[in-house]
Amino acid sequence: MFVLERAAAGRADPRICRAFPGQIGPLNPALIHRSLRITRPGAPGRVGECQNPLGPPVWLRVVRGESGGPVRLLWTMLVVGCLVATAPVAAVSTGAAADAPAPSADAPASLGTVDRVSAFGPTPGPLQQTANATNNSTGVLHENPDEVDDENELDRLLSYLSGELNGDIGASTLQLSQGEYAAAKAALGDDYDDSLGKYIDVEGEVGGDGAGGEYQTVSETQREYVDTVSEFRETRREYEAARRTGNDERARELARELTRLAEDGETQSDRLLEAFDVISNRTDGDLAESSAQIADVQANVSEQRDEIVSREFVATSLTVADYDRNISFTDPLVLSGSLVADNGTPVETATARFAVGGQTVQSAVAPDGSFELTYRPTRIPVSTESLTVRYLPDDASMYQATERVVPVAVSRVNATARLSEPSAPAYGYADAVSVRATVSVNGTPVSNYPVSASFAGSSATAPATNESGASAVSATVPATATDTASIRIAPDGDGRAVAFAPATIAVPLETEGTTLDVRARETADRTVVVEGRLETDEGEAVSGQSVAVSVNEREVAVTTTGESGAYRTTIDLPSGVTTENATVSVAFDGEGTNLESSDAMASIRLSNGATGDEAGNGASGGLPFDPLDLAWVVAGTAVVGLVAAVLLRRNGADDAGAATVAESAATESDEPAEPEQATTEASALDSAADALDAGRPNDAVVVAYAGVRQSLGAAADVDDAATHWEFCDRCVDAGVAPADPLESLTAGYERAAYSGLSVSDADAAELVETAHSLVAPDESGAPESADSGDGAGASEPVGPVE
């Protein structure tokens, strides 16, 4: 990690910020533009400039680079870990946390001692700089774009972002022209996407000219184009190698692949040049140099393609005799002609493939090169006036492709569509349904015909018909499907040469029971987070359904389940109701669906971990802090010890030294932890939920993962020094957790803890819910519902997996 200071007028400003290698390190996190990127560890005295579109530049100097060695890093981790772990106790004992007002989301950042709530309790936050703060320079250094109302300021910001995007495009095209393909794609990576998102937001505010869509086109197309050019260069190297070894057949196969890649590149480069031109016309930027570089690259690709084609293949020509131009499915196009080389000699092949009207037709070829093909129009529009007949040589053939355009007049023919009966006697929610559709004209199958399918108003999967005129239609039963639901197929498009009336088949359905659970936690005075999951009795997640939330039988909110069946909402308690006497109930109304209704009830877990019934009864024994905070101290110290042991091992420390550190950490947690394990796990998941409520999704994921690791580690007998992926594999191998959710949580933890990127609130909520289900799979981390008794289970801590 690095400690940075502002440097201005030759003096060091005491205000600092911290950043990890490769991470953006702005003084004001709310600033919309990117700031200093630290790229090299440990460079005291190095100064870098943070460009500021709304004011003068800001300079940051590295005053301490902490990458010296394992011992320094170990002591840093120990000190920081102990401070973080003991923060809740210190806050409770002094009463500061309880008395301090919650920071307002609208309040500006100040240079004073700003507190921010971490996943482990209140901790000192980074010092923030404001426009009116005293500093060593003049003018506004940083300004929150949310507070910039002046249209000129937004226009300046839009221009700045456009410059950032144009710079990334220019860097990418330059790297591409130099053959640095990985760097060319990286130049249009996360930074480009971040600037693009901001550009589109600001463009929407000022009513921009639509350049955002072109920047998006460049983002997608240029990455594809880089891959195409890279693959072309690699394929060309393989082609040259095949030629050197005398493998003519392989060389011709690779030459055809080069032809396909060059054609793709021509399409992509044309799209890029058009987008560059639009961007240059709609913004202050000039992408003429990038356009020239793309044009040069594609010209080189096309030139190499042409050279290889002329070297490897013999040019051919296609002649066609007179034919009947009036065609239909029942009166197909019959073409006779000859296929010869440019010098007039017949093409030496027994069969030939031709592409006609989106279909591939195969025909026998006589020794003199003559052939006859038959084509039945199916998917082409009836308005089609001409068809292109293209000869498709085999990849290893010495002949070059050729084509001929033939005029036609198309008449429509009506076909018949049929659907088979469903195989099962009845289907329930989320069950897979499959039927067979066939399309024919007077018993003749209609092949390669695109169909569309739906089931109960939702889209179903249906590929184009095969040679037998059949398509396998598949769908999943949605909640909205009732006993009258049907599968329906129809032509995928109007005006085709073949048409048919839509066909339907009824699908027998049955109603399925559901299970709804609920947890309620106090997060602030009279504010409660309500969350849980809706599933079928068979364990299928029920998504997209409304759940009504009530307090003491009075409805206060309605929320919707997500993809995993989870729901989550924040409510304010009605007047006259307290957390001690409140009962939260949730209900799913299955009317209008194929699901049965269900409900659940829970008491409110207070912010100190007790339920409303337990509040104020001296559970803490008069201690100046909650026992759960002490558990966090013990757990925090143990985690620091584990991290220290891993760092020492990775940096070549001897086994005895690592063992001493681990033993030292274990000694501090020698108190019998088994009775407190379930409580600590519950506290970890509650802390994760609190971090989520406070708008810190990354903290929420990290703490949720810690709770799962503590719960599953003992059951799977995993070494504390195991990495997170080693831990995941061993837990799955030991059978203490299913693979998919644990891998999902592990990947989310890796992103939250190490990538430097932000996890979205929705993803973090999903991962926290996954952590609940891993710790208590039978209950999804939830208390017992009202059906089980008095609902007291809502306050029970989450236990370990047996």
HELIX and SHEET records of a PDB file:
HELIX    1   1 PRO A   70  THR A   94  1                                  25    
HELIX    2   2 ALA A   96  ASP A   99  1                                   4    
HELIX    3   3 PRO A  145  GLU A  147  5                                   3    
HELIX    4   4 GLU A  151  SER A  177  1                                  27    
HELIX    5   5 TYR A  181  ALA A  186  1                                   6    
HELIX    6   6 ASP A  190  VAL A  206  1                                  17    
HELIX    7   7 ALA A  211  ARG A  244  1                                  34    
HELIX    8   8 ASP A  248  ARG A  282  1                                  35    
HELIX    9   9 ALA A  288  GLU A  312  1                                  25    
HELIX   10  10 PRO A  627  ARG A  650  1                                  24    
HELIX   11  11 ASP A  655  GLU A  668  1                                  14    
HELIX   12  12 GLU A  674  GLU A  676  5                                   3    
HELIX   13  13 GLN A  677  ASP A  693  1                                  17    
HELIX   14  14 PRO A  697  ALA A  716  1                                  20    
HELIX   15  15 HIS A  724  ALA A  734  1                                  11    
HELIX   16  16 ALA A  739  TYR A  754  1                                  16    
HELIX   17  17 ASP A  761  VAL A  775  1                                  15    
HELIX   18  18 ALA A  786  SER A  788  5                                   3    
HELIX   19  19 ALA A  792  SER A  795  5                                   4    
SHEET    1   A 4 ARG A  11  ALA A  19  0                                        
SHEET    2   A 4 PHE A   2  ALA A   8 -1                                        
SHEET    3   A 4 VAL A  58  GLY A  65 -1                                        
SHEET    4   A 4 VAL A  47  CYS A  50 -1                                        
SHEET    1   B 2 ASP A 115  SER A 118  0                                        
SHEET    2   B 2 GLY A 121  PRO A 124 -1                                        
SHEET    1   C 3 THR A 316  VAL A 320  0                                        
SHEET    2   C 3 LEU A 333  ALA A 341 -1                                        
SHEET    3   C 3 SER A 370  TYR A 375 -1                                        
SHEET    1   D 2 ASN A 326  ILE A 327  0                                        
SHEET    2   D 2 ALA A 409  VAL A 410  1                                        
SHEET    1   E 4 GLN A 359  ALA A 364  0                                        
SHEET    2   E 4 THR A 351  VAL A 356 -1                                        
SHEET    3   E 4 SER A 386  LEU A 392 -1                                        
SHEET    4   E 4 THR A 402  PRO A 407 -1                                        
SHEET    1   F 4 THR A 444  PRO A 445  0                                        
SHEET    2   F 4 ALA A 432  VAL A 441 -1                                        
SHEET    3   F 4 VAL A 413  LEU A 419 -1                                        
SHEET    4   F 4 VAL A 498  PHE A 500  1                                        
SHEET    1   G 3 THR A 444  PRO A 445  0                                        
SHEET    2   G 3 ALA A 432  VAL A 441 -1                                        
SHEET    3   G 3 ALA A 470  THR A 476 -1                                        
SHEET    1   H 4 SER A 458  ALA A 460  0                                        
SHEET    2   H 4 VAL A 451  PHE A 455 -1                                        
SHEET    3   H 4 SER A 486  PRO A 491 -1                                        
SHEET    4   H 4 ALA A 503  ALA A 506 -1                                        
SHEET    1   I 3 THR A 514  LEU A 516  0                                        
SHEET    2   I 3 THR A 527  THR A 536 -1                                        
SHEET    3   I 3 ARG A 519  ALA A 524 -1                                        
SHEET    1   J 3 THR A 514  LEU A 516  0                                        
SHEET    2   J 3 THR A 527  THR A 536 -1                                        
SHEET    3   J 3 ALA A 566  ASP A 572 -1                                        
SHEET    1   K 4 ARG A 554  THR A 560  0                                        
SHEET    2   K 4 SER A 546  VAL A 551 -1                                        
SHEET    3   K 4 THR A 583  PHE A 588 -1                                        
SHEET    4   K 4 SER A 598  SER A 603 -1                                        
END                                                                             
